[in-house]
Amino acid sequence: MTSFDEPFLFDASPLLHAVKADRLDVLGDLVKDHECLTTQSILDEVRRNDHDAHALVIRAGWVRTVPTDSLEFLHAYGTWSARMSLKDDHNIGETMLCAYAELRGGTLVMDDRDARKTAEHYGLVVCGTMRLIAQACARGDYSLVGASTLADTLRESGMRLPFAKGGFETWAREEKLLG
């Protein structure tokens, strides 16, 4: 379970798929009690994939871009580049987020399995989009029907999920996320 005193640090995938599914507002509502942050590299990745999505994320107002240009941050980024096996432009956003989380704390909201495993291996707190949705249900902030519909809509946007269409509730119960 994520802590409510720590910010959420958003990767591109949750933001991009929420926009593609026309549910960015719903994602924002699910995290309304948290400070939500991202980095410029994440916004650049969103823009590279979809210019319109980039504009919508910027206008959404519930996610704020944090600076990542201090010497302290650049040193941490170098460490995380090696940990993430950064070779080209793959995983730059995740690497930036991990460096930020290591320095400032927060819960990483990312869905890339390999990046999540690496982050967890080095002690960072990670929460995938589906876990975030399930936690909202467990708190009573979102209905299971709404969550299942949202999950299926995100699947239709191209998001890879750990269950088949209509399988959100079963998955969340098997993962013991609903209490």
C-alpha positions as CSV (number, residue, x, y, z in Angstrom):
1,M,0.0,0.0,0.0
2,T,1.3,3.5,-0.8
3,S,1.7,6.2,1.8
4,F,-0.6,9.2,1.6
5,D,2.2,11.5,2.8
6,E,4.4,10.7,-0.1
7,P,3.9,12.2,-3.6
8,F,3.1,10.0,-6.6
9,L,5.8,10.2,-9.3
10,F,4.1,9.5,-12.7
11,D,5.7,7.7,-15.6
12,A,4.6,8.3,-19.2
13,S,2.5,5.1,-19.6
14,P,-0.3,5.9,-17.0
15,L,-0.6,9.4,-18.3
16,L,-0.5,8.6,-22.0
17,H,-3.0,5.7,-21.8
18,A,-5.4,7.8,-19.6
19,V,-5.4,10.4,-22.3
20,K,-5.9,7.9,-25.1
21,A,-8.8,6.4,-23.2
22,D,-10.2,9.9,-22.5
23,R,-9.9,9.2,-18.8
24,L,-7.1,11.6,-17.6
25,D,-9.7,13.3,-15.4
26,V,-10.6,10.0,-13.8
27,L,-7.0,9.2,-13.1
28,G,-6.6,12.7,-11.6
29,D,-9.7,12.1,-9.4
30,L,-8.2,8.8,-8.1
31,V,-5.1,10.6,-6.9
32,K,-6.7,13.9,-5.7
33,D,-5.4,13.5,-2.2
34,H,-1.8,13.1,-3.3
35,E,0.8,15.5,-4.7
36,C,1.4,14.2,-8.2
37,L,4.7,14.9,-9.9
38,T,6.5,14.0,-13.1
39,T,9.7,15.1,-14.9
40,Q,10.3,17.0,-18.2
41,S,11.7,13.8,-19.7
42,I,8.4,12.1,-19.0
43,L,6.5,14.9,-20.7
44,D,8.9,14.7,-23.6
45,E,8.1,11.0,-23.9
46,V,4.4,11.7,-23.8
47,R,4.9,14.4,-26.5
48,R,7.0,12.1,-28.7
49,N,4.1,9.5,-28.6
50,D,1.2,12.0,-28.9
51,H,1.4,15.8,-29.2
52,D,-2.3,16.2,-28.2
53,A,-1.7,14.0,-25.1
54,H,1.2,16.2,-24.0
55,A,-1.0,19.3,-24.2
56,L,-3.8,17.6,-22.2
57,V,-1.4,16.4,-19.5
58,I,0.1,19.9,-19.2
59,R,-3.4,21.5,-18.9
60,A,-4.7,18.8,-16.5
61,G,-3.2,20.7,-13.6
62,W,-3.1,17.8,-11.1
63,V,0.4,16.7,-12.1
64,R,3.3,19.1,-11.7
65,T,6.7,19.0,-13.4
66,V,9.7,18.9,-11.0
67,P,13.2,20.1,-11.8
68,T,15.9,17.5,-12.4
69,D,18.9,19.6,-13.2
70,S,20.8,19.9,-9.9
71,L,24.3,18.3,-9.6
72,E,22.9,16.0,-6.9
73,F,20.2,14.9,-9.3
74,L,22.6,14.4,-12.2
75,H,24.8,12.2,-10.0
76,A,21.8,10.1,-9.0
77,Y,20.7,9.9,-12.6
78,G,24.1,8.5,-13.5
79,T,23.8,5.8,-10.9
80,W,20.3,4.9,-12.0
81,S,21.4,4.8,-15.7
82,A,23.7,1.9,-14.8
83,R,21.0,0.2,-12.7
84,M,18.5,0.5,-15.6
85,S,21.0,-0.6,-18.2
86,L,20.3,2.6,-20.1
87,K,21.8,2.3,-23.6
88,D,19.8,4.6,-25.9
89,D,16.6,6.5,-25.3
90,H,14.8,3.5,-23.8
91,N,14.0,4.0,-20.1
92,I,15.1,7.6,-19.8
93,G,11.9,8.6,-18.1
94,E,11.9,5.7,-15.7
95,T,15.6,6.4,-14.9
96,M,14.8,10.1,-14.2
97,L,11.9,9.1,-11.9
98,C,14.0,6.6,-10.0
99,A,16.7,9.2,-9.4
100,Y,14.1,11.7,-8.2
101,A,12.5,9.1,-5.9
102,E,15.8,8.1,-4.4
103,L,16.6,11.8,-3.6
104,R,13.2,13.1,-2.6
105,G,11.0,10.1,-1.9
106,G,7.7,9.3,-3.4
107,T,5.8,6.4,-4.9
108,L,6.7,5.6,-8.5
109,V,3.6,5.1,-10.7
110,M,5.0,3.0,-13.6
111,D,3.9,0.0,-15.5
112,D,7.1,-1.2,-17.2
113,R,7.8,-4.5,-15.6
114,D,11.6,-4.5,-15.9
115,A,11.8,-0.9,-14.7
116,R,9.6,-1.7,-11.8
117,K,11.6,-4.7,-10.8
118,T,14.8,-2.7,-10.9
119,A,13.3,0.1,-8.8
120,E,12.0,-2.3,-6.2
121,H,15.3,-4.2,-6.1
122,Y,17.0,-0.9,-5.0
123,G,14.4,-0.1,-2.4
124,L,12.0,2.3,-4.2
125,V,8.3,2.1,-3.7
126,V,6.4,1.3,-7.0
127,C,2.8,1.2,-7.8
128,G,1.3,0.2,-11.2
129,T,-1.7,1.9,-12.6
130,M,-4.0,-1.1,-11.8
131,R,-2.8,-1.2,-8.2
132,L,-3.5,2.5,-7.9
133,I,-7.0,1.9,-9.2
134,A,-7.5,-1.1,-6.8
135,Q,-6.3,1.0,-3.9
136,A,-8.9,3.7,-4.7
137,C,-11.6,0.9,-4.6
138,A,-10.2,-0.4,-1.2
139,R,-10.4,3.1,0.2
140,G,-14.0,3.4,-1.0
141,D,-13.1,6.2,-3.4
142,Y,-14.0,4.3,-6.5
143,S,-16.5,1.5,-7.3
144,L,-15.5,-1.9,-8.6
145,V,-17.8,-1.5,-11.6
146,G,-16.1,1.8,-12.4
147,A,-12.7,0.4,-11.9
148,S,-13.4,-2.6,-14.1
149,T,-14.8,-0.3,-16.8
150,L,-11.7,2.0,-16.5
151,A,-9.4,-1.0,-16.8
152,D,-11.1,-2.3,-19.9
153,T,-11.0,1.2,-21.4
154,L,-7.3,1.5,-20.7
155,R,-6.8,-2.0,-22.3
156,E,-8.6,-0.7,-25.4
157,S,-6.1,2.2,-25.5
158,G,-3.3,-0.3,-25.8
159,M,-2.2,-0.6,-22.2
160,R,-0.9,-4.0,-21.4
161,L,-2.6,-5.4,-18.3
162,P,-2.0,-8.5,-16.1
163,F,-5.5,-9.8,-16.8
164,A,-8.1,-10.3,-19.6
165,K,-11.0,-8.0,-20.4
166,G,-13.4,-8.0,-17.5
167,G,-10.8,-9.5,-15.2
168,F,-9.9,-6.5,-13.0
169,E,-11.9,-7.5,-9.9
170,T,-10.6,-11.1,-10.0
171,W,-7.0,-9.9,-10.4
172,A,-7.4,-7.3,-7.6
173,R,-8.8,-10.0,-5.3
174,E,-6.1,-12.5,-6.1
175,E,-3.5,-9.8,-5.4
176,K,-5.3,-9.1,-2.1
177,L,-5.7,-5.4,-3.0
178,L,-9.4,-5.0,-2.1
179,G,-9.3,-6.0,1.6
